[in-house]
Amino acid sequence: MDTGRMSKTESIARVGISYLFAFGAGGAWMAWGPNTDHLWLDGLIADLIATLVVFAASRLHRNSSFYDAYWSVLPPLLMLTWWIESGTPADDPRAWLVAVVMLVWSIRLTGNWIYAFPGLHHEDWRYSMLRDRAGKAEAVVDLVGIHLVPTLQVFLGMVPVYVVLTRTGREIGWLDVVAVVVGLGAVVLAFVADLQMYRFACSRQPGQAMDRGLWSWSRHPNYFGEFAFWLSLGLFAVAADPDAWWALVGALGIYAMFQGASIPMMEQRSLERRPSYADVVARVPRFVPRPPRKAAA
C-alpha cells in the first residue's frame, strides 16, 4: 500500500484502527478461547495474537512503525484484563498505585509518539536496516525481531504487575513509596529528555551532536528513564511479595535490549553522521546520568 501521500491524521487513524482489531482479537481469545488454567499464559497468548494483527497491518502498509505505539498502549489493557480475571479487589491499594504509575507512563509515551510521528510515509530507520540486512529472510526478521521480540520483552516487564494482582494482602510499605517515586521520576525524566531532543532536532546545524540539558549527563537519558519505569514495576512486585525478586527479570530484559541492541545502533549511526559525536562519547556517560567528564586539554 502506498503511504507516501498519507497525512499524519490518516496515518494515526489507520494505526488506531489496526490496534482496535488487534485488541479485539486478543480479547476474543480471553473471552472464548480455550482455558489454559494459567491467567498469565492466557494473557501472553492474547498479547501474541494482537501482535500478529499489528504485524499484518505493518506488512499491508509496508511500514513496521505500525508497531511503535503498541509498546505503550498494551500494558494498561493487559493489567486491566488481569485485574478483572484474577478477582483482585477493586480497592486494592497497591494495584491502584501500579495503575496510576503505569497510566502516567502510557499517556506520556503514547503522547510523545503522536506528537513526533510524522505519518506513515516515515519509518524508523532501524526497521528498514534490519530488513535490508536480512535479505530474503526479511519477513522473518520483521515478524520476530521487530514485532514478537519486543512484545515478549514488554510481557516480561509486565510480570511484576501479575505478581501484584495475584499476591495481594500485604500492607503498603516503604518499598511501595520508593517504587512510586522511581516510576513517576522516570516518566518525568524521559519526558524532559524527549522534549529537549525534539527541540534540538528542530534547530540543530548539520553534523551537530546533542550534548545539552539531560543529554549532557547521559548519552541516552530517555532510555534510562524507560528502564527506570520497568524497574519500578519490579519494586512493586517485591513489595507485594519479598520472595518475588525474580520478577525483576523484566527490567533486566529491557536493560539488556538497550545495552545490547538499541544503544549500539544509535551510537554507530551518530558516529557515522556526526563526527563531533566522538567528543560527546568521550565526555558524557553512556547510560546512567552523572556529571560529564571535562574535555581533554
C-alpha positions as CSV (number, residue, x, y, z in Angstrom):
1,M,0.0,0.0,0.0
2,D,1.3,3.4,-1.0
3,T,1.6,5.6,2.1
4,G,3.7,8.4,0.5
5,R,0.8,10.9,0.4
6,M,-1.0,9.9,3.6
7,S,-1.5,12.7,6.1
8,K,-0.5,12.4,9.7
9,T,-4.1,12.3,10.8
10,E,-5.0,9.5,8.4
11,S,-1.8,7.6,9.4
12,I,-2.6,7.7,13.1
13,A,-6.2,6.7,12.4
14,R,-5.0,3.7,10.5
15,V,-2.7,2.7,13.3
16,G,-5.5,3.2,15.8
17,I,-8.0,1.1,13.8
18,S,-5.4,-1.7,13.5
19,Y,-5.0,-1.7,17.2
20,L,-8.7,-1.9,17.7
21,F,-8.7,-5.1,15.6
22,A,-5.6,-6.4,17.4
23,F,-7.1,-5.9,20.9
24,G,-10.4,-7.2,19.7
25,A,-8.7,-10.4,18.5
26,G,-6.8,-10.7,21.8
27,G,-9.9,-10.0,23.8
28,A,-11.8,-12.7,21.8
29,W,-9.2,-15.2,22.9
30,M,-9.5,-14.2,26.5
31,A,-13.3,-14.4,26.3
32,W,-13.9,-17.5,24.2
33,G,-10.5,-19.2,23.7
34,P,-9.5,-22.5,25.4
35,N,-8.8,-22.0,29.1
36,T,-5.1,-22.8,29.8
37,D,-5.8,-22.7,33.6
38,H,-3.0,-20.1,33.8
39,L,-4.1,-16.5,33.7
40,W,-0.6,-15.3,32.8
41,L,-0.4,-17.7,29.8
42,D,-3.9,-16.6,28.6
43,G,-2.6,-13.1,28.7
44,L,0.6,-14.0,26.8
45,I,-1.4,-15.8,24.0
46,A,-3.8,-12.9,23.7
47,D,-0.8,-10.5,23.5
48,L,0.8,-12.6,20.8
49,I,-2.4,-12.8,18.8
50,A,-2.8,-9.0,19.0
51,T,0.8,-8.6,17.8
52,L,0.2,-10.8,14.8
53,V,-2.7,-8.5,13.8
54,V,-0.4,-5.4,14.1
55,F,2.2,-7.3,12.1
56,A,-0.3,-8.0,9.3
57,A,-1.1,-4.2,9.2
58,S,2.6,-3.4,9.1
59,R,3.1,-5.7,6.1
60,L,0.0,-4.3,4.4
61,H,1.2,-0.8,4.7
62,R,4.9,-1.7,4.2
63,N,5.8,0.1,7.4
64,S,6.9,-1.6,10.6
65,S,6.5,1.6,12.5
66,F,2.9,0.5,12.9
67,Y,4.2,-1.4,15.9
68,D,5.8,1.6,17.7
69,A,2.8,2.7,19.9
70,Y,1.9,-0.9,20.8
71,W,4.7,-0.8,23.3
72,S,2.9,1.8,25.4
73,V,-0.8,1.1,24.7
74,L,-0.8,-2.6,25.5
75,P,0.4,-2.7,29.2
76,P,-2.6,-0.8,30.8
77,L,-5.0,-3.0,28.8
78,L,-3.2,-6.2,29.9
79,M,-3.2,-5.0,33.5
80,L,-6.9,-4.3,33.4
81,T,-7.6,-7.7,31.9
82,W,-5.6,-9.5,34.6
83,W,-7.2,-7.3,37.3
84,I,-10.7,-8.4,36.2
85,E,-9.9,-12.0,35.6
86,S,-7.9,-12.5,38.7
87,G,-10.6,-11.3,41.0
88,T,-8.3,-8.8,42.7
89,P,-10.4,-6.5,44.9
90,A,-11.3,-3.3,43.1
91,D,-10.0,-1.2,46.0
92,D,-6.6,-2.9,46.3
93,P,-4.3,0.0,47.2
94,R,-1.1,-1.5,45.7
95,A,-2.8,-2.3,42.4
96,W,-4.0,1.3,42.2
97,L,-0.6,2.6,42.8
98,V,0.8,0.5,40.0
99,A,-2.1,1.5,37.8
100,V,-1.5,5.2,38.3
101,V,2.2,5.0,37.6
102,M,1.5,2.9,34.5
103,L,-1.2,5.2,33.2
104,V,1.1,8.2,33.6
105,W,3.8,6.4,31.7
106,S,1.5,5.2,29.0
107,I,-0.1,8.5,28.4
108,R,3.3,10.2,28.3
109,L,4.9,7.8,25.9
110,T,1.9,7.4,23.6
111,G,1.5,11.2,23.6
112,N,5.2,11.5,22.6
113,W,4.6,9.1,19.7
114,I,1.6,11.1,18.5
115,Y,3.5,14.3,18.8
116,A,6.6,13.2,17.0
117,F,5.2,10.7,14.5
118,P,5.2,12.4,11.0
119,G,3.0,9.8,9.3
120,L,3.2,6.5,7.6
121,H,5.4,8.0,4.9
122,H,8.1,7.7,7.6
123,E,9.5,4.5,9.1
124,D,12.1,4.1,11.9
125,W,15.4,3.7,10.1
126,R,16.3,0.7,12.3
127,Y,13.5,-1.3,10.9
128,S,14.5,-0.9,7.3
129,M,18.1,-1.5,8.1
130,L,17.3,-4.8,9.9
131,R,15.1,-6.0,6.9
132,D,17.7,-5.0,4.4
133,R,20.4,-6.9,6.2
134,A,18.2,-10.0,6.4
135,G,17.8,-10.2,2.6
136,K,15.4,-13.0,1.6
137,A,14.6,-13.6,5.3
138,E,13.3,-10.0,5.8
139,A,9.8,-11.1,6.6
140,V,11.0,-13.4,9.3
141,V,13.2,-10.6,10.8
142,D,10.2,-8.3,10.6
143,L,7.9,-10.7,12.4
144,V,10.4,-11.9,15.0
145,G,12.9,-9.1,15.6
146,I,10.6,-6.1,15.1
147,H,7.3,-7.4,16.4
148,L,7.5,-10.6,18.5
149,V,10.7,-10.0,20.5
150,P,9.6,-6.5,21.8
151,T,6.2,-8.0,22.7
152,L,7.9,-10.7,24.7
153,Q,10.2,-8.1,26.4
154,V,7.2,-5.9,27.4
155,F,5.4,-9.0,28.6
156,L,8.3,-9.9,30.8
157,G,8.2,-6.3,32.1
158,M,4.6,-6.9,33.0
159,V,5.3,-10.0,35.1
160,P,5.6,-7.8,38.3
161,V,2.1,-6.4,37.6
162,Y,0.8,-10.0,37.5
163,V,2.6,-10.6,40.9
164,V,0.9,-7.6,42.4
165,L,-2.5,-8.6,41.2
166,T,-2.2,-12.2,42.3
167,R,-0.4,-11.9,45.6
168,T,-2.5,-9.4,47.5
169,G,-2.9,-8.8,51.2
170,R,0.5,-7.3,52.1
171,E,0.2,-3.8,53.5
172,I,1.7,-0.8,51.7
173,G,5.2,-0.1,52.9
174,W,8.3,1.9,52.3
175,L,9.3,0.0,49.1
176,D,5.9,0.9,47.5
177,V,6.8,4.6,48.2
178,V,10.2,4.1,46.5
179,A,8.5,2.4,43.6
180,V,6.1,5.3,43.1
181,V,8.9,7.8,43.3
182,V,11.2,5.9,40.9
183,G,8.3,5.3,38.4
184,L,7.0,8.8,38.3
185,G,10.5,10.2,38.3
186,A,11.4,8.0,35.4
187,V,8.4,9.3,33.4
188,V,9.4,12.9,34.1
189,L,13.0,12.3,33.2
190,A,12.0,10.6,29.9
191,F,9.6,13.4,29.1
192,V,12.1,16.1,29.6
193,A,14.8,14.2,27.6
194,D,12.5,13.6,24.6
195,L,11.3,17.2,24.7
196,Q,14.9,18.5,24.8
197,M,15.9,16.3,21.9
198,Y,12.9,17.3,19.8
199,R,13.6,21.0,20.2
200,F,17.3,20.4,19.4
201,A,16.4,18.4,16.3
202,C,14.3,21.3,15.0
203,S,17.2,23.8,15.2
204,R,20.5,21.8,15.0
205,Q,23.1,22.5,12.4
206,P,24.3,19.8,10.1
207,G,26.7,17.4,11.9
208,Q,25.9,18.9,15.3
209,A,25.6,16.4,18.2
210,M,23.3,16.8,21.1
211,D,25.0,17.4,24.5
212,R,22.7,19.8,26.2
213,G,20.4,19.6,29.2
214,L,19.9,16.0,30.4
215,W,21.9,14.9,27.3
216,S,25.0,16.4,28.9
217,W,24.6,14.0,31.8
218,S,23.8,10.8,29.8
219,R,24.0,10.0,26.1
220,H,20.7,8.2,26.3
221,P,18.6,9.7,29.2
222,N,15.4,8.7,27.6
223,Y,16.4,5.0,27.6
224,F,17.5,5.3,31.2
225,G,14.1,6.8,32.1
226,E,12.3,3.9,30.3
227,F,14.4,1.3,32.1
228,A,13.7,3.0,35.5
229,F,10.0,2.8,34.8
230,W,10.2,-1.0,34.3
231,L,12.4,-1.2,37.4
232,S,9.7,0.5,39.4
233,L,7.2,-2.2,38.5
234,G,9.7,-4.8,39.7
235,L,10.0,-3.0,43.0
236,F,6.2,-3.1,43.4
237,A,6.3,-6.9,42.9
238,V,8.9,-7.3,45.6
239,A,6.8,-5.0,47.9
240,A,3.9,-7.4,47.3
241,D,5.9,-10.5,47.9
242,P,9.6,-10.3,49.0
243,D,10.2,-13.8,47.5
244,A,9.2,-12.5,44.1
245,W,12.6,-10.9,43.4
246,W,12.8,-12.9,40.2
247,A,10.1,-10.5,38.8
248,L,12.9,-8.0,38.2
249,V,13.9,-10.1,35.2
250,G,11.6,-7.9,33.1
251,A,13.6,-4.7,33.9
252,L,16.8,-6.6,33.3
253,G,15.5,-7.7,29.9
254,I,14.7,-4.1,29.0
255,Y,18.2,-3.1,30.2
256,A,19.8,-5.9,28.1
257,M,17.9,-4.7,25.0
258,F,19.0,-1.1,25.4
259,Q,22.7,-2.1,26.1
260,G,23.0,-4.9,23.5
261,A,20.9,-3.5,20.6
262,S,19.3,-0.1,20.8
263,I,22.2,1.9,22.1
264,P,24.9,0.4,19.9
265,M,22.8,1.0,16.8
266,M,22.1,4.6,17.8
267,E,25.8,5.2,18.7
268,Q,27.1,3.8,15.4
269,R,24.6,5.9,13.4
270,S,25.6,9.1,15.3
271,L,29.3,8.5,14.8
272,E,28.8,7.9,11.1
273,R,26.6,11.0,10.6
274,R,28.1,13.4,13.2
275,P,31.9,13.4,13.6
276,S,31.6,15.6,16.7
277,Y,29.7,12.8,18.5
278,A,33.1,11.2,19.3
279,D,33.8,14.0,21.6
280,V,30.4,13.5,23.3
281,V,31.2,9.8,23.8
282,A,34.5,10.8,25.4
283,R,32.8,13.2,27.9
284,V,29.2,12.1,28.5
285,P,28.3,8.9,30.4
286,R,26.6,6.2,28.2
287,F,23.5,5.4,30.3
288,V,23.3,6.3,34.0
289,P,23.1,10.1,34.3
290,R,26.0,11.8,36.1
291,P,28.1,15.0,35.6
292,P,30.1,14.8,32.4
293,R,33.9,14.4,32.3
294,K,35.9,17.5,31.4
295,A,37.1,17.6,27.8
296,A,40.8,16.8,27.4
297,A,43.0,19.8,27.0
